[in-house]
Amino acid sequence: MTKLSNNPTELNELKALWQAREQSNSAWLNQLQKHAFDIFSSSGFPTTRMEDWKYTDTRNIATNYPQWLKTQPQTIAHTPALLDIDNSIHLAFIDGHYSPEYSGTKQLPPGIIAGNLGDLADCYPGLLQEKLGKLANNNDSGFVAINTAFACDGAALLLPDNQDLEQPIYLSFFSSTPEITIQPRLLINLGVNSRATVLEHYSSNVAAITNAVTEINCGKGSELTWYKLQDEHIDAWHTAVQYAHLDQDATIKTTQIDIGAGLARNELRLTLAGRGAHAEAKGLLMADAQRHVDSRITVEHTAPETSSRERYRSILADCARGVFNGRILVQAEAQKTAAELTNKNLLLNSGAEINTKPELEIYADDVKCAHGSTTGQLDETSMFYLISRGLNIDEARNILIRAFAGELLTDISIEALRNRVQSALEELEHGHVK
Amino acid sequence: MSSKQTDVKDLIERKYEHGFITDIETDTVPPGLDEDVIRLISRKKGEPQFMLDWRLKSFKHWQTMSKPNWAKLNIAPINYQDISYFSAPKRPEDGPQSLDEVDPKLLETYEKLGIPLHERARLAGVAVDAVFDSVSVTTTFKGKLAEAGVIFCPFSEAVINHPELIERYLGTVVPYRDNFFAALNSAVFSDGSFVYIPKGVRCPMELSTYFRINAANTGQFERTLIIADEGSHVSYLEGCTAPMRDENQLHAAVVELVAEQDAEIKYSTVQNWYPGDEEGRGGIYNFVTKRGDCRGDRSKVSWTQVEAGSAITWKYPSCILRGNGSIGEFYSVAVTNNLQQADTGTKMVHIGKNTKSTIISKGISAGRAQNTYRGLVKIFPTADNARNYTQCDSLLMGNQCGAHTFPYMEIKNPNAVVEHEATTSKIADDQLFYCQQRGLSEEDAVNMIVNGFCKEVFRELPMEFAVEAQALMNVSLEGAVG
């Protein structure tokens, strides 16, 4: 694919900002950021001429990125709309910066660190250097490269071997300063046989740009339950990429939910690199108005006897545009792989649109891989059944919409998250009952 | 199914059956491409001015384009100046009037190909138009077809005898600006078949064309145009072979189908161009643009293809479902062995209301081959109640090959129902065991399972082709197991 370079003014502005940024004391971090910026300089932001960005036009983000990057955070006027999660380890980031004030947990347990990446690199030499930027590939898109080049605040969860962390870790990112660009960077590292639950929550009440990158390492036999809730303001733009690498017998269960933003793009890249690794990925995408939500997942099987199951659903109302891309890639050495992907889409109104592409790319022969995709409206017979039982049209419709989404929500272990999604579902129903 | 005991090694070494070269004098234009070559082709064919203008316009546009590189194909660079763009068997000035006058060597060629024109025509009731290198050699049963009002002739004849039809329809389905290879074809195409079925006529027999590339260093650029007027019906078959040569040869064809109101076109292809040897030397580059336009209400276009040959296949027979209630179908079996690469599939573009499309694609990959299904289902906001069903299955034989599925679905109408299913697996050991336990050799068991895998597509083929396709499948996969 031809990569079109940036508009020169944007690039020059970014260059000036990058040079003026606060440098870290750690040479390796500076080197990492320089390398990333060099890649960004030649690739620029993605354009719709690129296959992976065919349906998602990020021109507006690219144009405003440098300007909004200059915006300094203001004092927060409203209490951020955060989830109330019982017994969680809460790390709050306001306008891209770690805020001990809003974080529920004053004293972070060992193994969990948060704050400015440069400071963290000074305090924990070695720890970060070993993992940071190892999974994220700056060549994947300009957004990953520029996140690496600028990343200032972030969090790291470094769980030692055989540790079972009962409390969920709640990472909230809230933007309240208008026209600000935030670039969170997260690192999750589970040691052998350890276990954790993590929720990334992105929200805002203003027009803002969020460009997040998460790197996840799951050690041998470990188990990670990972949620992401994207609940941004309708004028906000959100892009995020997660890289997860699974060792032998590791398990990852991911659920990503998109209910907000004017334009959102999420990309989850899982690599099953150890024998017996298993991934279960779920995604729910809800959009109304003129929102554009692009959700994609790549599962790469590189070791034998790995398995994965992906279930993604979208509900689109009004003139919303949904994009789904699910890719299962089985390398030649990954014999005896089982992979299965389903994508179901519900279009509620004329004007709503979905572009979906479930892909299989298979280089091993002893595999069982399947994908399926359906798009349609609510089933007439089911509607008729419910109406014949005395429900009115709206009620019948709501029940069916909730049932459609429900399958993905039942095993969410965090109640506050489930409630937030339920209420978003109700908003969608009420806004669009004919 | 016989249980012949053939040594696998012998099978692997078995050569491409159609790999002979016919020694006949040809009239070949030296390699190279510029406006003069295009003028020469046009002059040789005695074309009217509008054709030359169109060719030159296409050529100008082609020069501004670059080769598409989005397909999952590894294509060695092609030097378009090394190719000869016209090669015709030399023949008496008047040309043959009947089969008796055709160069006997040519007829021999067709006998070897298993298309005895006489026999086939009489027994099967099939009218055959044979295209040898770039020129249509003979068309059988012309008289009988004329009675029904059907026009079936070489494209070059149609340009002279029916210029009004050509001018009206040429390039309306695949415009010369469509893509790189279509533009090249529009500039240099030399011949092909032309079919016109008048209103309300059901074509009395199946129409068939055989294409063969014979001369070295030539490209074949044929162009087929089929017009089914209101309420008519036609079934058209196409087959192709080429000699074995160490260099790659280019084949860039364009097929345009126009189905008016209530018309139906069934287009079947058995593609068996030379696939190259087991080291990937030689073979045909098959870059084809095929598109059917369902212009009228309730019209139907059905594509059936068996893709067994070619070193590289780049082909997406499509349907533009413009008319309300129109139907598009695509049935495909693509087999790749050794170092063959195929990137093939279809596009179903739903524009009219109540349009329906079905896609059944079976990919079989063996040796070190890469087999890709790439398809697009696009539902326009106007296509109320559109319906699509897609099924893509891939079978892998051997651990060095690849099978890939890239289905694009773009849906802009909430009343549409679009379904897609795909699976990839190998032949199950228990199935093989069962067949072998019943006394079949491994080779026969595999053939049987593969044929069963492809059955949904084969049953769409006309009878003579179905038999050929099954045999072809066995030949193509010989040596793939063991």
Interface residues (C-beta under 8 A of the other chain):
Chain A: M1 E51 A332 Q335 N345 L347 L348 N349 S350 G351 A352 E353 I354 N355 T356 K357 P358 E359 L360 E361 I362 Y363 A364 D365 D366 V367 K368 C369 A370 H371 G372 S373 T374 T375 G376 Q377
Chain B: W70 P381 S394 L396 M397 G398 N399 Q400 C401 G402 A403 H404 T405 F406 P407 Y408 M409 E410 I411 K412 N413 P414 N415 A416 V417 V418 E419 H420 E421 A422 T423 T424 S425 K426
